[in-house]
Amino acid sequence: MKLKDIKYLFSYILPAIYLTSLAIDGLPLVSTTVMAFVILPIIDQFSPQDWSNVTPEEEEARDLVIFDLLLYLNVVLVGYIIFATYQYLSIQTLSIGEQVGLMTSLGTLLSAHGINVAHELGHREDRLAQIGAKLLLLPCLDLHFTLEHNYGHHVYVSTPEDPTTARKGEWIFAFWFRAMLGSYANAWKLEDRFIKRTERSILSHRIAWYTLIYFVYGGVLVYLLGSYAWILLGGGVMAMLLLQSINYIEHYGITRQQTSGGKYEPVQPWHSWNSNHVIGRIVLYELTRHSDHHYKANRKYQNLRSMQNAPLLPLGYPASILMAMVPPLWFRVIDKRYAEYLETNELG
């Protein structure tokens, strides 16, 4: 591991701020959200973008345990954050504003260090990685994510069959509901097919079990925290909304062409929006180099490349999400940018 790779330790700034806000009176509970969607986007926008890639030789040399440990540490960290939040709520009396601030901060954290890290681990085949992904997805109420993402989204991305690909002109608020409901329904369909193909018992239906676990988890929180349970549950829902917001900006308006035989062209780097903004890359474990991820899904985060023929977002991920929240502005900027991209790039 080279000295420059220490940058990934910066990804823990959000958990550090969150836990500090629980421990120190006077630090607003909304601080994590402010850091993620105000301070970091400003720093990101004024920092130079990094277009450099590792060589094939460097990629092999960077397959080190330390990069994996940085991911697995999040499993322990998220578990501790849920416990620390429970302890905090069990002894505090919070105003409505403080409850909302805490919920948004927790949701922001669960999105970046829960679903995002689970996404990286979920693409790995070893059992430890799969268990780690499930532990991270539980507080996000998104245990079905890995199944649908790996066998649904990655197969049908940038086609009408993928509910998590945003269509041109689609408002992000409408996309949230279509994506969340569609991905859950797709997970059911995929599991039904797996059970039929493998002749497994219907009692092994993973999505049915996951759904039951959601209710059990929610019931336990209500039993332990009463009305404050909504903060932890709401944080999980917000994490899912932020996940879909990321899906929105990653594939908005891009479509794969259908061949004469009815099949879609293979997934290429130009079927995802890319970003080389440094802060977003570090905090999200290189998720912003999304074009290469779809091109080669098993490439580990530390080796993801900037693809020269991929469309580029004008802002980093957090700032792009904020811009998407103002649909007329988003359409004006991104639709124009994509049209210019198509004019200057020969695809296929």
C-alpha positions, 0 to 999 in steps of 0.5 A, a space after each residue: 500500500 502506497 502513501 497516497 492510498 492513505 487517502 481512503 482513511 478520509 472516508 471515515 470522516 462522516 462516522 467520526 462526525 456522527 459519533 462526535 455529535 452524539 458525544 458532545 453537546 452543542 454539536 448539531 445532530 445534523 452535522 453529518 448531513 451538513 458535512 456530506 452535502 454542503 462542506 464536502 461538495 464545495 471542497 470537491 468542486 474546488 479540488 483538482 480532478 484525478 484522471 490517473 489510472 493504475 497499470 495492469 502491473 500495479 493492479 495486481 500489486 494492489 490486491 492487498 489485504 489492507 484494502 479489504 480491511 478498510 471495507 470490513 471495518 465498516 461492518 463493525 463501525 455500522 454495527 457500533 453506530 446503530 448501538 451508539 444511536 440506540 444508547 443515545 436515544 434511550 437517555 435523551 429527550 429530543 425535539 422534533 428538529 433534533 430527531 429529524 437532524 439525527 435521522 438525516 445524519 444516520 441515513 447519510 451515514 448508512 448510505 455511504 458506509 452501509 449500502 455503498 460498502 455492501 455494494 462492493 462486498 456483494 460483488 465478491 463471491 466469498 462467504 465472508 464478504 456476502 455475510 458482511 454485505 448482509 450485516 450492512 444492509 439490514 439497518 438500511 432495510 435493503 437485504 434484497 439489494 445484492 440479489 437484485 443489483 447483481 442479477 437485475 441491474 447489472 444485466 438490464 442497466 440502461 434498458 427499460 427493463 431496469 427500474 433503477 435506470 432513470 429515463 430522460 426527463 424523469 423527475 428524481 422524486 418519481 424515480 425514487 418510488 419506481 426504483 424502490 418498488 421495482 427493485 423489490 419486485 424484481 428481487 422477488 421475480 429473480 428469487 422465484 426463478 432461482 428456486 424453480 431452476 435449482 428446485 429448492 424448497 419454497 421455504 428457502 425463498 430469500 426475499 420472503 425471509 428478508 421481508 420477515 426480518 424487516 418486520 422483526 427488526 422494526 418490531 424490536 426497535 419499536 419495543 426498545 425505543 418506542 416512538 424514537 424507533 422512527 429515527 433508526 427506521 427512517 435512517 434506513 429508508 433515507 439510505 435507500 433513497 440516497 442509493 436510488 439518488 445515486 442510481 439516478 445520476 449514474 445512468 440518467 438518460 442513457 440507453 443501450 441499443 437493441 439489436 435486430 434479434 431483440 437483445 441489448 448490446 453489451 454493457 459498455 463504459 459509455 452506459 454510465 455517467 462517470 466522475 473523477 472528483 477526488 472527495 467523492 471518490 474517496 468517501 464512496 470507495 471509488 463508486 464514482 468511477 462507475 463506468 469501469 465498475 459496470 464494464 468489469 464488475 469484479 474489479 476491486 474499488 482501489 483499481 477502478 479506472 477513469 474511462 476516457 469514452 464515458 460521459 462525465 458528470 459536471 459535479 461530484 456525486 453529492 453536488 449532482 444529487 443536490 442538483 437533481 433535486 431541482 429537476 428543471 436545472 438538472 435537465 437543462 445541464 445534463 441533457 445539454 451535456 449528454 447531447 454534446 457528449 454524443 456529438 463528439 464521441 463515436 460509440 460502438 
